[in-house]
Amino acid sequence: MAAGHKTAAREETMPHFMYEWSFTAAQAKALVENPQDREAPARQVVEAFGGRLLCYYFMLGKRDGMLVAEFPDTESAAACSMRVASSGAFTAFRTHALMTSAEAQRSMQKVKAASFAYHPPAG
């Protein structure tokens, strides 16, 4: 299961996802010519798929921006990703499921307890 956020109202875990993107040259030019806050539209699309935007950042480096959001399930996160990626505004758009440290540790325990050993291809 992806990373979770526990609220006081419930103990269930909401999966977290990180999206990262690079704008097309035309979109970057539009932002320079008409500076604008893109967090509000990002929040709207996340909420349209039942999610909650946790953080939104522009970045320096290989990607232009990233956000972290929680969704009720992986399908909702994937639908949000498909909606945005299909807009044509990006040269790259990636979605990553996130895990908390506790979730990663539980995964490690499952590996340790597994009786199956994976054998890589031999040449």
N, C-alpha and C positions, 0 to 999 in steps of 0.2 A: 504494500500500500504506500502511496506517496505521503509526503510530509503532512503533518496534521497540526491543527490549531484547536485547542480545547477552550470552550467558553464556559462561563459559570452556569449557563442555562442547560448545557448538555455536555456529556462526556464523550460523544462520538467524535471521530477525527475527520477533519475536512482535508482532502488532498491539496497540496500546494504545487504550483507550477511556475517556472520562470520562462518568460518569453524574451527573446532577444532579436533585434532586427537591424538592418541597414536600409536606409532610404534610397530610392532611385535618385539619380542626379536631378531630375525634374522636381521631386519632392523636397530635396535639400535646398534647391534654388527657391522654391515657393516659401520655405520657412525663413530663408534669409531676406527675401523681398517683403514678406508679410509675417514678422515674428508673431508666434502664437503659442499658447499653452496647449499641448497635446494630451495632457493628463485627463482632462474632462472627457474627450471622446474615447480614450482608452477605458476609462471607468464605465462609460455608457455601454460599450460593447461587452465588457466583462460581465456587467450586471444583466445584460440581455440574455446571457447564457447561465444565469443563476449563480454567478461568481461574485467575489468581493475583491476589489483591488487593494493590495496591501502596501505596495510602493511602486513608484514610477521614476525612472532616471534616464536622462540623456547621458551618453558615455563618450569618452575619448578612446580611440583605438580601432580595433577591427570592426566593431559594431557601433551603431549610432545610439541605441537605447536598449533598455531592459525594464521589465516589470515583473513583480511577483504577485500572484493572485491565488486565492483559494476557490475551489469549485466543489460542488457536491459529488462529482464523479469524474472519471477520466474522459468519458464521452462528451461531457459538457465542455471540458477544457479543449478537447480536440475540435469540437464544433466551433468554438470561439477562434481557435487558431486558423481553421480553414476559412472562416468568414474574413478575417483580417488579411491573411496571406493571399487570398484570391482577389484582393482589391487592386493588385498591380502596383502598389505604392512602394514595394520593397524589392531589393535585389537579393536579400536573404531574410528569412524569417524562421526562427527555430523555437521549439517548445521542449522544455526539459521538466520531467517530474522530479520533485525534490523530496528528500527524506530527512527526518530529524535524526539526530545522533542516536536516540533510543531505537528508532526504527532500523537504522543501519546495524546497531548492535544485535537486535533480534534476528536480523538476516544473517549476521555472522554466526550466531548461535545455531541457526538452522543448518548452515553449512557444516559446522562442527559436528552436529548430531546426525547428519545424513550418512547413510550406509553406502551411498553410491559415490564412486570415484570417477571423475571425468578423465578420459585419456585423449589428448590432442592427436590430430592426424600424424602419422609417422611417414617418413619419406624413404 
